[in-house]
């Protein structure tokens, strides 16, 4: 299975953006005036990409449907904050696969990224 081919995606093609928005409206009680998340407020409140924290590791994987919402690379690394972004580019590597117990059969990139995370 590959997340790069829509016909093999883990996400149903019926679950469109419009369906997601309607789902949020139904669950959280938004009315017809709701236009979507207030990303400006969120970025201002949580500092957007201007994260002021240290020792953060952002990990994403090839078959993780959440990878596009995560930090896949650090655009302007700052050695003061020591943030790194790791990508598990391997078949079968999905959400949180770096947190699963290690196996001898794990792909080399997963093993190397785990070493970076836990060292």
N, C-alpha and C positions, 0 to 999 in steps of 0.2 A: 504494500500500500504506500502511496506517495502523496504527500500534501501538495506537490507541485502539479498534479493532474486533477482538474476538477471532477472528472468522472470517477476518481478513486479517493476523493476527499473523505475525511472522517466526518465532515459536516454535511448534512443533507442539503441539496440544492434548493429544497423547499424552504429552508430557514434563511430567508433573505433579510436584508437590512430593514425593510418595511415590517416584516414579521417580528424582528427583534424589537423595533420601536414600539409596535403594538403590544408586544409582550410586557415591556416595561410600563407602558401606560396602564395595562390591565392589572399588573401586580402592584405597582406603586401608586395607583390612583391618579395618574396624570390625565388631564383633560385634553380636548382637541387643540388647545393653545400651546401645548408642549411641543417644542421643536427639536429637542435632543439635549444631550448633556451640556452643561455649562463648563466647557473646557477652559475658558478664560479664568473663571473663578477657581477651578481646580488647580490650574497652573500657578496662579497667584498665591493661593493658599499653601500649596505643597512645594512651591519654588520651581515647578516645571523641570527643566533640565539643569537648573542651577542648584543641584543637590548639595547641601552642606552637611555631609556626614563622611565618616571615614570607613575604610576597609569593607567596601561593598563589592560583592561579586554578583553580576547579572548573568544568569545561565539560561540559554534557550536551546531547543533541540529541533532537528529537522522535521520530525513528525508531530511537533507540539502545536496544536491549533492556536495557542496563546502567544506564539513566538513574535507575531507582528505587533503585539501590544507591549512587548518588553523592550529592553535595551539590548540591541543586538551588537552594537559597537559603541565605543566611547569616542565621540567626535573630536574632543579637545581634552586629552588626558591631562590631569593635574596631579603631579606626584604627591602633593600635600594630602589629597583625599584617598589615594590608593584605591581607585575603583577599576575593576576589570570586567570585560564582557567576554564570555566564553560561548562557543557555539558547538554543540554536539552534532556534527554533520555525518550522521550514520543512519542506516536503515534500522528501524525498530527503536530509535531513540525518540522518546516522546516526553510529555510533560513530567517533570521531576525525575526523569530517568537517572540523573546524576545522584539522586538521593537513595536509589535502590541499593541493596547489598551488592557488592562487587562479585562478579563471576569471572572465571578464567576465559569464558567465551565472549566477554565484553569487547566491543570494538576499541582499537588503540586510542582513538580520539577521546572516547568516554573515560577511559582509564587515565589518560594524561590530564584531562580537565578535572577529574576528581582529585588528582594529586595537587593541582593548583588550588583547588577550593580548600582542601583540608590541611595543606602544609602551612 
